Amino acid sequence: MKKLKLSVIIPALNEEKNIGEAIRSTLSAFRKYRITGNIIVINDGSTDNTESIVRNIMKRDKRVKFISHSKPMGIGYSFFEGARRSKNDIVVMFPGDNENDPNEALIFFGLLEYVDIVVPFIHNLDVRNRIRRIISSIYRYIINMSFGINLNYTNGTVFYRRCILDDVRLNSYGFFYQAELLVKLIRKGYLYAEVPNFLLTRANGKSKATSLKSLARVIKSYLTLLFEIHIKRVESRKGYKKVNPKSVTYKKHLDYK
């Protein structure tokens, strides 16, 4: 069986205090689990020393690649740009704040021999404050009920077989991108596995995910997706592409030749 190759995409906006350790810990996990792959850092309009830190690491390790935006384009835009640049089988987004432990996340990399998506959910919920946990619970309930799916978490370090992203058109390139992507792919019928993930405490800086600006964009993106699926009913239209023939889902369950 062909060994799967991985691209870890790390979007970073003013993460000079975290990005170095995020890269080093990911490379360390590559060695630990004998994973062949690379890291694609997306400098999403940083105004601090994020770029110079990454370029110094690149001089020592050719597995680290770099893309720079002159202005912030959004975490979803950065992820898809990294996925387009990748030539590997699997892609995943690790945040530049180093909040996700690669040693925890990459334990389940082998599952991608059997499914097209691996969806981590937070196992140690107490790492988040009470307000953040309440918001996450309400958000999860709304997404599951609105779109007929059943996930424990929709904003984690999700692993995707890269080929299944080819037929998805996103409306959101902000923090809602992961939820939109999962909704569309799971409703297409792709095989996925949910796995527990131990979250670290952010070492430096403040998360941008819960700012009022980000929350407003999430609400707008949610309403757009709701309209697309339930009013426009795009899934029932002629020409709507279901499962990619290169996917595990197709090869295991739909290829009758």
N, C-alpha and C positions, 0 to 999 in steps of 0.2 A: 504493500500500500504506500502511495506517495506521502511523504512527510509534509504536513501542513506548514506553511510559512505565515508569519504574523507581522502586521504593521500596527504599532501603537501610535495613535495620533494624539498629540498633546497640545491643545490650544492654550495659549498663555497671554494674559493681558495684565501687564505690570506685576509679574510674579518673580522679581529678581531674588526674593528671599526664599523662594520655594522651588524654582524650576530646576536648579542644579541637582538637588536631592531627588526630585521627581524622576529625572533622567537616570541618575546613578542607581536608584533603587530598581528601576525597570530593567536596566542592563544586568543588574545582579540577579534578578528573577529569571531573565533569559538563561543565564548560566546555570542556575539552580535546577531549572526544569528542562534544560537542554533544548531550548526553543530557538529555531532559526528565524530571524526577522530583523526589523529595523524600527527606529523611532522617527516619526515625522513631527517636528515641533512647528506649530503655527504661531508666529508672533503676531497677535491680533491687534496691531496698532499700539504697542507698548511705548511709553515715554520714559521708562526707567532703563536699567541695565540688563534687562532680560535678554536682548539680542547678543550682547557681548559675552555674556555667560554661556549661552548656547554655542556660540562660535568657538569659544575656547575648548569646550568639550568635543566639538566636531573635529578639532585638530588631533585629538587623541583617539577618537573612535569613529570609523567610517560608517558605522551603522546608524549614526545620528544624522538626520537630514533636516533642512531648515527652509521654511517659507515665511515671508514677511508681508504683512499688510500695512499700508500707509495710514490706515484708520481702522477702528474696530468694525468688523463685519458680522460678528456674532458667532457663538459657539457651534451652532449647526452648520453655518456656512464653512467654518474652519474644518469641521469634521468631514464634510463632503469633499472639500478641496483636497484634504489629505487622502481620502479614499480614492479619488480620481488619480492622484499621483502614485498611489501604491500599485505595485505589481504582484503583491502577495495574495494568498488565498483568503486570509482572515484579517478583518480590521476591527479595532476597538478604540474608544476614546478614553484616555486617562486625563483627568483635569490637571492643570499645571500647578495647582496649589498643594499637590502631594497628599491629598486627603484620603485617597484610595491606596491601600497597600498592594503593590504588584505581586508580592509573594502570596497574598490571599487570593487575588483575582485570577492569577494564572494557574492555580491548582486545577481548575476545571477546563483548561484549554483542550485537553484530550477529548472532551465530550463533543467537540465539533467534527469528529469523525462520524457522528451519528445524527446530529441535528444541524440546522442552519443558523440558529440563534441561541446564544446562552445569555440569560437575563439574571444578573445578580440582584438580590434584595438585602437590605441592611439587617444583619443579625443582632448587632449590639445597639439597639435603638436608643439606649440611654446616652449615647455619645452626642445626640442632638438635644437641644433644649426643648422644654415642654411645648412652647408655641410652635416651634418648627415641626415637632411630631404631630401636633393637631392639624396643622396646615397640610402636611404630607398625607395624613389619613383621609382628610376630606377630598383632597386632590385625587388620590387613588380611587376612592369610591366613585367620584364623578366620572372619571375616565372609564372605569370598568362598566358602570351602568349605562353610560352614553353610547358606548361602542361595542357592547356585547363581548368583552374579553374578561379575563380573570387573572390579573397580575398582582403580585405583592408590591412591586416597585417599578416605576417607569423612567427613572432618571439616573440609573446607575451606569456602571462600566460595561455596557452591553457589547458582546462579541457578535459580529455578523460575518457570514460568508460573503465575500465582497461581490460576487456575481449577482446576488439577489437585490442589491441596491440599484442595479441598472434600470429597472423598470418602475422605480418609485419617483414620483414628482412631489417634492415638498413645498408647502406654502410657508412654513416657518423655518427661520434660520437662527432663532434665538433659543432660549432654554426649553421651549416646547417641542423642539425638533425630535427629541428622543421618543416622547410619547406619540407624536404623529407617525413617526417611522414604525414603531412597534405596532400601533393600531393597524396601519395599512398592511404590514407584512403578515401579521397574525391572521387578519381577516382574509388574506389571500390563501392561507392554509399552510404556511411554512411550519415545519417542526421546530420546536424550541424547548429548552430546559431552563427551569428556574433553580438557582443555587444560592446558598447563604454567603454573605460577604461581610467581613469584619472591617468596619470603617475606622480610620484614624481620626484624631483630632487635628484640625487645621493648625499648623505651627505658627504661621504668620499671616497677617492681613485679615480681611473680612470678606465673606462670601458675597458675590454680586447677584446670586440667584434670587434672593428674597427682597431686593430693592423694589420700591413702588413702580419704577419704570419697567422692571422685568416682569412683575406681576401683571401689569396692564397689558403687556405684549402677550403674555401667556393666555390671558382671558380672550384677547382678540383672536389669537391663533386657534384656540379651542372652538370658538364660535364659527370660524372659517371651516374647520374640519367637520364640525357638526352639520353645517350647511352642505358641504361637499358630499358627505356620505348619505345623509338622510333626506335632503331636499333635492339636490341634483342627481343623486343615486348613480354616481359614476361607476360603481362596481357592476351595474347591470347593463352598461352600455356596450355596444358592439365594438370589438377591438380592445376591450380592457384586458390587459395581460395578467394572467394568473401566476402560475409557478414557473420559475426559470428552469429550463431543461438541464442546466449544469448543477442544480442544487441537489443536496442530499434528499430532500423531500420528493423531488421528481424521480430520482434514480431508484429510491427504495419503494415508492408507492404508486407512481403514475406512469412509469415507463414499462409498457406491456409488450414491447417488441422483443 
